[in-house]
C-alpha cells in the first residue's frame, strides 16, 4: 500500500471516530443517560431525580445536571417561591437522542440475556 492510501485510510478512520467521540463526550459515564431517563419519566426536582437513581451521590448528580444543561439537553427553571423551587426538564434537543436511547436499551436487554441469561 502506498503512503497516500495509508493517509487516506487514516483520514477516513479519523472522520468516523471524531463524531462518535464527540457524542460520547456528551452522554458518557454511568449517570447521564440515567438522569435523562429519570427526567423523561417525570422526576423534575433534584431530590426526585436523586431518589430515582440508585447509588448516585448529590455531588455527582449536581455535576452531571450542570453538564447536561451546558449541552442543552435539559433546562433548569427556578421558581421564585418560598422555598425556592428548581425543576429540571428535557429540551427539544433531547429528542435527537431518542433513537440512540432506544437502541441502547434494546442492546442492553440483549446483552444482559447473553451475559446473565436474564
C-alpha positions in Angstrom: 0.0 0.0 0.0 1.3 3.5 -0.8 1.8 6.2 1.7 -1.1 8.2 0.1 -3.6 5.4 0.6 -2.4 4.9 4.2 -3.1 8.6 4.9 -6.4 8.4 3.1 -7.5 5.4 5.2 -6.3 7.1 8.4 -8.3 10.2 7.4 -11.4 8.2 6.8 -11.0 6.3 10.1 -10.5 9.6 12.0 -13.5 11.2 10.3 -15.6 8.2 11.6 -14.1 8.4 15.1 -14.4 12.1 15.8 -18.2 12.5 15.7 -18.6 9.3 17.9 -16.0 10.7 20.4 -17.9 14.0 20.5 -21.2 12.2 21.1 -19.7 10.0 23.8 -18.2 13.1 25.5 -21.8 14.4 25.9 -23.5 11.2 27.1 -20.7 9.2 28.5 -20.4 7.9 32.0 -22.8 5.8 34.0 -25.1 8.6 35.1 -26.1 11.0 32.3 -28.4 8.6 30.4 -29.9 7.5 33.8 -30.6 11.2 34.6 -32.2 11.9 31.3 -34.4 8.8 31.6 -35.4 9.9 35.1 -36.4 13.3 34.0 -38.2 11.9 30.9 -40.2 9.8 33.3 -41.4 12.8 35.3 -38.8 13.3 38.0 -38.2 17.1 37.9 -36.8 18.1 41.2 -33.2 17.4 42.3 -34.3 15.0 45.2 -36.8 13.2 43.0 -34.1 12.5 40.4 -31.6 11.5 43.1 -34.0 9.1 44.7 -34.9 7.5 41.4 -31.2 6.6 40.6 -29.7 4.1 43.0 -26.2 4.9 44.3 -25.9 8.3 42.7 -24.5 11.0 45.1 -25.7 14.5 45.4 -22.4 15.9 44.3 -22.2 13.7 41.2 -25.9 14.5 40.3 -25.2 18.2 40.6 -22.2 18.0 38.3 -24.0 15.8 35.7 -27.1 18.1 35.7 -24.8 21.0 35.0 -23.1 19.2 32.1 -26.4 18.2 30.6 -27.6 21.8 30.9 -24.5 23.0 29.2 -25.1 20.6 26.3 -28.7 21.9 26.1 -30.3 18.6 26.8 -32.0 19.8 29.9 -33.3 23.1 31.2 -33.1 24.3 34.8 -36.0 26.5 35.8 -36.0 28.4 39.1 -39.4 29.4 40.5 -39.3 32.3 42.9 -41.4 30.7 45.7 -40.7 30.1 49.3 -38.8 27.9 49.5 -37.2 28.4 46.1 -38.3 25.6 43.7 -35.9 24.3 41.0 -37.1 22.0 38.3 -35.3 20.2 35.5 -37.0 19.4 32.2 -35.7 17.9 29.0 -35.3 20.3 26.0 -36.5 19.7 22.4 -32.9 18.8 21.6 -33.1 15.6 23.7 -35.5 14.2 21.1 -32.5 13.9 18.9 -31.2 11.2 21.3 -34.5 9.1 21.4 -33.4 6.6 18.7 -30.0 6.3 20.4 -31.5 5.7 23.8 -34.0 3.2 22.4 -31.2 1.3 20.6 -29.0 1.3 23.7 -32.0 -0.1 25.7 -32.5 -2.9 23.2 -28.8 -3.7 23.1 -28.6 -3.6 26.9 -31.6 -6.0 27.3 -30.0 -8.4 24.7 -26.5 -8.1 26.3 -28.0 -8.9 29.7 -29.6 -12.0 28.3 -26.4 -13.1 26.7 -24.2 -12.5 29.7 -26.6 -13.4 32.5 -29.4 -15.4 30.8 -31.9 -12.9 32.0 
